[in-house]
Amino acid sequence: MGYHIGNVDGIPVVELSGDFWGGDETRKLSEAFANLLEGGNRKVVIDLSKTSYLNSTALGVLVRLHTTVSRQGGKLTLAGISKRIHNIFLITKLAFVFDTYDTVAEAVESLKKWKAPEAGGIQST
């Protein structure tokens, strides 16, 4: 698996490519996310349109990244999920955890409208 971090309308987009097995590359991906958060980014899109496979370890990595971003008052969305990966999300019930969009543009637009919850408040979309 490889990844590239771009930017669309001020929102970081992490594009994953190839099979995502959750191996050594996940450490690099986690470090990249830590750098994004340290840089003040609280809205992030992960683009899976070039990802052909996710195993259970990779799903765990996505959940951990989602949790990390959420705990810091941010929001992580997924874009470009294939039908095969979408089915994995349905079977594992992760479809209820992640906001998913067909395209990066749709994910970015949703994040542009999203406002971080105030301390002790309820999150709005």
N, C-alpha and C positions, 0 to 999 in steps of 0.2 A: 504494500500500500504506500502510496505517496500522498502528499498534501501540498496545497498552495494556499497562502492567505492573501486575499485581495480585499478590496474595499468597494462597496456600492453605496453611494449617497451617505457616506460617513459611517456605515455599518460594516464591520469586518465579516467577510465571507470566507469560511474555511472549506476549500474544495478538496474532497477526498477522491482518490482514484485507485482503481484496481480492487483486489480482494482485501478486505479488512479483517485480519485474523486476530488482532489484539496482541501481537508480538512486540518486539523491541520498538517498532515504530510508534507504539502507543505512548511510550515514555516521552518521545520527541513531541508528539501531539499534545500531551498534557503540559509539557513545558511551554509550548507555544500558547496554549490557553492561559497559563499562568502569566505569561508576558502580556497578553491582551488585557487581562484583568488588572494587572499592575499598571498598565497604561491608561486605565480609566474606562475601558470599554465594558459596558454592561449589557449590550445587545449584540448577539452573535448568531450568524446563520451558518449551519453546516450543510454544504451542498453534497448530496449523495448521488447526483445524476451520473457520475462516472464510476460509481462503486458497484461492483457486480455481486459481491458476497459479504455477508456479515456472519461471524460465528458468535457463540454465547459470550466469549471473552470480549469481543468487540462491542456487543450490546452492553455489557457491564461498563465498558469504558465510556460509552455514550451516556449512560445513566449517571456515572460519576461526574462527567463534565457538566451535565444538566444540573446536577445537585450543587456543584461548586459555583456555577454561575448564579443559580437561584439564591443560594445562601448569601451571596454578595449583593443581593438586590437587583439582579439582572434577569435576563430572559434569553434562552437559547431556543432557536427553532431549526427545523430540518426542512430541506427543500430537495426536490428532484428524486424522490424515492420511487424506485421501480416497483412494479406489481409484486415481484417476488419478495422484496424487502418489506413492502407494506404488509404482505401476508404474515411475515415473521413478526412484525409489530402487532398485528391483530392477535395471533396465537399467544404471544407472550404478554398480552395486555398493555404493552408499551404504547399502543396507540392512544391510551388515556393519559399518558405521561407527557408525550411530546406534541407540540403543535407542528403539524406538517403541512407543506404547501407544494404545489406542483412545480413551481418555478422559484428561482432565487428572487426575481422581481416581486412576486407575491409575498414571499417571506420578509423581504426588506420593507415593503409597504406596511405589513402588519406591525413590524417592530418600530417603524417611524410613528405609528399611532399609539403604541403601547407606552404607558406611563408606569414608572416604578412605584410600587406601593409605598405609602408613607409609613413611618414607624408605627407598628401596631395596626395599620390599616389593611384594607382589603385591596387586592390587586385588581386593576381595571385593564380592560383590553380595548 
